[in-house]
């Protein structure tokens, strides 16, 4: 097995040089995929980094909307997604003009009574209902949705983005938990979409209490895609990049990690003297684990699968991203 991995790595590095390619890996990818990458980070961070590098090909080890973001910011480069079916269920929960009620049967789905608009609505339906509210789109959305939005946000800057707008109410899509976190931290009215990340949304208050009892000295870091009752128990609420920074600079030695377990690899690698515990061992995104070293090698050999955002979508989508970057 070790010999196979070494062979795959050698072949990947050889083809990467031939193709003048960069390999980008999200923090939630498999350990061995992170290790072969030129850059590891969150989705927007990777796309922004790639846009500044001289290369012909970007191999994006993540999910579909991330590869789209790379295409939006680097239209002159060939963007490859090693596994075409590596999709983000949450990103697919909001569409521009084609409703998808299929998510009612998605594992873990339940309508939150505090939210008005279910996923059968389209984004244009929402905009017609609230013509005076700008749309703040989480970067975890498709290029088409970004193009229909006024400004993008990340889990780290959502409140700052909302506060930058002159309007007294905003539409925040697609994550209900991120929207409710933002609402708690702004006086503006946040109209939430009823989407969610199935990895973060499954965490309960009881899960937190159990793990805190087991590791009483550990600091609990939670991602804002978790439910409000989980975030209330957190010592730190922050993005994946925020967790990496906090763990690196904190004087604490033990941490409970409230996000997808792929982040554990980088946390341990960058902080070998510290200890990290997953909030739950099943905090795994199957789509994030679809990409393997074999699929990275295949992508470079066959130049598949190419993700290209049309100019009609790319230009307005980039405008929404640029507007966010201007205030960040």
C-alpha positions as CSV (number, residue, x, y, z in Angstrom):
1,X,0.0,0.0,0.0
2,X,2.8,2.4,0.9
3,X,4.6,1.6,-2.4
4,X,1.4,2.3,-4.3
5,X,1.0,5.7,-2.6
6,X,4.7,6.6,-3.3
7,X,4.2,5.6,-7.0
8,X,1.1,7.7,-7.3
9,X,2.9,10.7,-5.7
10,X,5.8,10.3,-8.1
11,X,3.6,10.1,-11.2
12,X,1.5,13.1,-10.0
13,X,4.6,15.3,-9.4
14,X,5.9,14.3,-12.8
15,X,2.7,15.2,-14.7
16,X,2.2,18.3,-12.6
17,X,5.5,19.6,-13.9
18,X,4.7,18.6,-17.5
19,X,1.3,20.3,-17.4
20,X,2.6,23.4,-15.5
21,X,-0.1,22.7,-12.9
22,X,-0.9,23.6,-9.3
23,X,-2.7,21.3,-7.0
24,X,-5.1,22.9,-4.5
25,X,-6.6,21.0,-1.6
26,X,-9.3,22.0,0.7
27,X,-8.8,21.5,4.4
28,X,-11.4,18.7,4.5
29,X,-9.7,16.5,1.9
30,X,-8.0,13.2,2.6
31,X,-4.7,13.4,4.4
32,X,-2.7,12.1,1.5
33,X,-4.4,14.5,-0.9
34,X,-3.5,17.4,1.4
35,X,0.1,16.2,1.5
36,X,0.5,16.2,-2.3
37,X,-1.0,19.7,-2.7
38,X,0.9,22.9,-3.4
39,X,-1.6,24.8,-1.3
40,X,-4.0,23.7,1.4
41,X,-6.7,26.0,2.7
42,X,-10.4,27.0,2.6
43,X,-12.2,27.4,-0.8
44,X,-11.9,31.1,-1.5
45,X,-8.4,31.3,0.0
46,X,-7.2,28.7,-2.5
47,X,-8.9,30.4,-5.5
48,X,-7.4,33.7,-4.6
49,X,-3.9,32.2,-4.2
50,X,-4.2,30.4,-7.5
51,X,-5.1,33.6,-9.3
52,X,-1.8,35.1,-8.3
53,X,0.4,32.1,-9.5
54,X,1.8,31.6,-13.0
55,X,0.5,28.2,-14.2
56,X,-1.6,26.7,-16.9
57,X,-3.7,24.2,-15.0
58,X,-5.3,24.2,-11.6
59,X,-6.3,20.8,-10.1
60,X,-8.9,21.7,-7.4
61,X,-9.3,19.0,-4.8
62,X,-12.5,20.0,-3.3
63,X,-16.2,20.2,-4.4
64,X,-17.9,21.6,-7.5
65,X,-18.5,25.2,-6.3
66,X,-14.9,25.6,-5.3
67,X,-13.6,24.7,-8.8
68,X,-16.2,27.2,-10.2
69,X,-14.7,29.9,-7.9
70,X,-11.3,29.1,-9.3
71,X,-12.6,29.4,-12.8
72,X,-14.3,32.8,-12.0
73,X,-11.0,34.2,-10.6
74,X,-8.7,32.6,-13.1
75,X,-10.6,32.4,-16.4
76,X,-7.3,32.0,-18.4
77,X,-6.4,28.8,-16.6
78,X,-7.7,25.3,-17.1
79,X,-9.5,24.2,-13.9
80,X,-9.8,20.5,-13.2
81,X,-12.1,18.8,-10.7
82,X,-10.7,15.2,-10.3
83,X,-14.1,13.8,-9.3
84,X,-17.0,15.3,-11.2
85,X,-19.6,14.0,-8.7
86,X,-17.8,15.7,-5.8
87,X,-20.7,18.1,-5.1
88,X,-21.8,20.2,-2.1
89,X,-25.4,19.4,-1.0
90,X,-25.7,22.7,0.8
91,X,-24.7,24.7,-2.3
92,X,-27.3,22.8,-4.3
93,X,-30.1,23.8,-1.8
94,X,-30.4,27.2,-3.5
95,X,-31.1,27.7,-7.1
96,X,-31.8,30.8,-9.2
97,X,-35.0,29.8,-10.9
98,X,-35.4,26.0,-10.7
99,X,-36.8,24.9,-7.3
100,X,-35.4,21.7,-5.8
101,X,-37.7,20.1,-3.3
102,X,-35.6,16.9,-3.4
103,X,-33.7,18.2,-0.3
104,X,-36.8,17.5,1.9
105,X,-35.7,13.9,1.8
106,X,-32.0,14.6,2.5
107,X,-30.7,12.9,5.7
108,X,-31.0,15.4,8.6
109,X,-33.4,17.8,6.8
110,X,-36.0,19.4,8.9
111,X,-37.7,22.7,8.4
112,X,-36.8,25.2,11.0
113,X,-40.0,26.9,12.2
114,X,-38.2,30.2,12.8
115,X,-37.4,30.5,9.1
116,X,-40.0,31.3,6.5
117,X,-38.7,30.2,3.2
118,X,-38.1,26.5,2.4
119,X,-35.8,25.2,-0.3
120,X,-38.8,24.9,-2.8
121,X,-38.4,28.6,-3.2
122,X,-36.0,29.9,-5.8
123,X,-33.6,32.8,-5.3
124,X,-35.6,34.9,-7.7
125,X,-38.8,34.1,-5.6
126,X,-37.0,35.5,-2.6
127,X,-35.9,38.6,-4.4
128,X,-39.4,39.3,-5.6
129,X,-40.7,39.1,-2.0
130,X,-38.0,41.3,-0.7
131,X,-37.0,43.7,-3.5
132,X,-35.4,46.1,-1.0
133,X,-33.0,43.5,0.5
134,X,-29.7,42.8,-1.1
135,X,-28.6,39.2,-1.4
136,X,-25.5,38.1,0.6
137,X,-24.3,34.8,-0.9
138,X,-22.1,32.5,1.1
139,X,-19.1,31.4,-1.1
140,X,-20.5,27.9,-0.7
141,X,-22.9,28.5,-3.6
142,X,-22.9,27.8,-7.3
143,X,-21.5,30.3,-9.8
144,X,-25.0,30.9,-11.1
145,X,-26.3,31.8,-7.6
146,X,-23.3,34.2,-7.0
147,X,-24.1,35.9,-10.3
148,X,-27.6,36.5,-9.1
149,X,-26.4,37.9,-5.8
150,X,-25.2,41.4,-4.7
151,X,-22.2,40.4,-2.6
152,X,-20.5,37.2,-1.4
153,X,-19.4,36.4,2.2
154,X,-17.4,33.7,4.0
155,X,-18.0,32.2,7.3
156,X,-15.4,34.5,8.7
157,X,-16.6,37.8,7.4
158,X,-20.4,37.4,7.1
159,X,-21.1,39.9,9.8
160,X,-18.6,42.4,8.4
161,X,-20.2,42.0,4.9
162,X,-23.7,42.6,6.3
163,X,-22.6,45.6,8.3
164,X,-21.0,47.1,5.2
165,X,-24.3,47.3,3.4
166,X,-26.5,50.4,3.8
167,X,-29.7,48.4,3.8
168,X,-31.5,47.6,7.1
169,X,-32.3,44.0,6.0
170,X,-30.5,41.5,3.9
171,X,-31.2,38.0,2.4
172,X,-28.5,35.5,3.5
173,X,-28.2,32.3,1.5
174,X,-28.0,29.3,1.8
175,X,-27.0,28.3,5.3
176,X,-29.6,28.9,8.0
177,X,-27.1,28.4,10.8
178,X,-24.7,30.9,9.4
179,X,-27.6,33.3,8.9
180,X,-28.7,32.9,12.5
181,X,-25.2,33.4,13.7
182,X,-25.0,36.6,11.7
183,X,-28.4,37.7,13.1
184,X,-27.1,37.3,16.6
185,X,-24.2,39.7,15.8
186,X,-25.9,42.4,13.9
187,X,-28.9,44.7,14.5
188,X,-29.9,44.4,10.9
189,X,-32.7,42.0,9.9
190,X,-31.3,38.8,8.3
191,X,-33.7,36.9,6.1
192,X,-32.5,33.3,6.2
193,X,-32.7,30.5,3.6
194,X,-33.5,27.1,5.0
195,X,-30.3,25.3,3.8
196,X,-27.7,23.6,5.9
197,X,-24.4,21.7,5.9
198,X,-25.3,18.1,6.9
199,X,-21.9,17.6,8.6
200,X,-22.3,20.6,11.0
201,X,-26.0,20.6,11.4
202,X,-26.1,17.1,12.8
203,X,-24.2,18.2,15.9
204,X,-26.4,18.6,19.1
205,X,-26.0,20.3,22.4
206,X,-25.7,16.8,24.0
207,X,-22.8,16.0,21.8
208,X,-20.9,19.0,23.0
209,X,-21.7,18.4,26.7
210,X,-20.5,14.8,26.4
211,X,-17.2,15.7,24.8
212,X,-16.6,18.6,27.1
213,X,-17.1,16.3,30.1
214,X,-14.6,13.8,28.6
215,X,-12.0,16.6,27.9
216,X,-12.6,19.3,30.5
217,X,-9.4,21.1,29.8
218,X,-10.0,21.4,26.1
219,X,-11.0,24.6,24.3
220,X,-14.0,24.1,22.1
221,X,-13.8,25.6,18.6
222,X,-17.0,25.6,16.5
223,X,-17.7,26.4,12.9
224,X,-20.6,28.9,12.4
225,X,-22.4,26.3,10.2
226,X,-23.3,24.5,13.5
227,X,-26.7,25.0,15.1
228,X,-27.1,28.1,17.4
229,X,-27.5,25.9,20.6
230,X,-24.1,24.4,19.7
231,X,-22.4,27.7,19.1
232,X,-23.7,29.0,22.5
233,X,-21.4,26.4,24.1
234,X,-18.4,27.2,22.1
235,X,-15.3,29.0,23.4
236,X,-14.5,30.1,19.9
237,X,-16.8,30.4,16.8
238,X,-14.7,30.7,13.7
239,X,-14.0,29.4,10.2
240,X,-11.6,26.6,9.4
241,X,-8.8,29.2,8.7
242,X,-9.8,30.8,12.0
243,X,-9.4,27.5,13.8
244,X,-5.9,27.1,12.4
245,X,-4.9,30.6,13.4
246,X,-6.4,30.2,16.9
247,X,-4.8,26.9,17.6
248,X,-1.4,28.1,16.4
249,X,-1.4,31.3,18.6
250,X,-3.3,30.0,21.6
251,X,-1.4,29.1,24.8
252,X,-3.9,26.3,25.3
253,X,-2.7,22.7,24.7
254,X,-6.0,20.8,24.1
255,X,-8.7,21.6,21.6
256,X,-12.1,20.1,20.6
257,X,-12.6,20.6,16.9
258,X,-16.2,21.3,15.8
259,X,-15.9,20.9,12.1
260,X,-15.2,18.2,9.4
261,X,-12.4,15.9,10.6
262,X,-10.2,16.6,7.6
263,X,-9.0,19.7,9.4
264,X,-7.5,17.5,12.1
265,X,-4.6,16.5,9.8
266,X,-3.4,20.1,9.3
267,X,-4.0,21.1,12.9
268,X,-1.9,18.2,14.2
269,X,0.8,18.8,11.5
270,X,1.1,22.5,12.3
271,X,0.9,22.0,16.1
272,X,2.6,18.7,17.0
273,X,2.9,19.7,20.7
274,X,-0.9,20.2,21.0
275,X,-3.7,17.7,21.2
276,X,-6.9,17.8,19.1
277,X,-10.2,15.9,19.7
278,X,-13.0,15.7,17.1
279,X,-16.3,16.8,18.4
280,X,-17.8,13.7,16.7
281,X,-15.8,11.1,14.8
282,X,-18.5,10.9,12.1
283,X,-18.1,14.6,11.1
284,X,-17.2,13.5,7.6
285,X,-18.3,14.9,4.3
286,X,-18.5,12.0,1.8
287,X,-18.2,14.4,-1.1
288,X,-15.0,15.9,0.3
289,X,-13.5,12.4,0.5
290,X,-14.3,11.3,-3.1
291,X,-11.0,12.7,-4.5
292,X,-8.1,10.3,-4.1
293,X,-4.5,10.2,-5.3
294,X,-5.7,8.0,-8.2
295,X,-8.3,10.5,-9.3
296,X,-5.7,13.4,-9.1
297,X,-3.4,11.4,-11.3
298,X,-6.2,10.6,-13.7
299,X,-7.2,14.2,-13.9
300,X,-3.7,15.2,-14.9
301,X,-3.3,12.4,-17.4
302,X,-6.6,12.9,-19.1
303,X,-7.1,16.6,-18.4
304,X,-10.5,15.9,-16.8
305,X,-12.9,17.1,-15.6
306,X,-12.7,20.7,-16.9
307,X,-14.7,23.2,-15.0
308,X,-15.4,26.4,-17.0
309,X,-17.8,29.1,-16.0
310,X,-19.3,30.9,-19.0
311,X,-18.6,34.7,-19.3
312,X,-22.3,35.4,-18.9
313,X,-22.2,33.9,-15.4
314,X,-18.5,34.6,-14.5
315,X,-18.6,38.4,-14.9
316,X,-21.5,39.1,-12.5
317,X,-20.3,36.3,-10.1
318,X,-16.9,37.9,-10.0
319,X,-18.5,41.3,-9.3
320,X,-20.1,39.8,-6.2
321,X,-16.8,38.3,-5.1
322,X,-14.9,41.5,-5.8
323,X,-17.3,43.5,-3.8
324,X,-16.7,41.3,-0.8
325,X,-12.9,41.4,-1.3
326,X,-13.0,45.2,-1.3
327,X,-14.3,45.3,2.3
328,X,-12.2,42.4,3.6
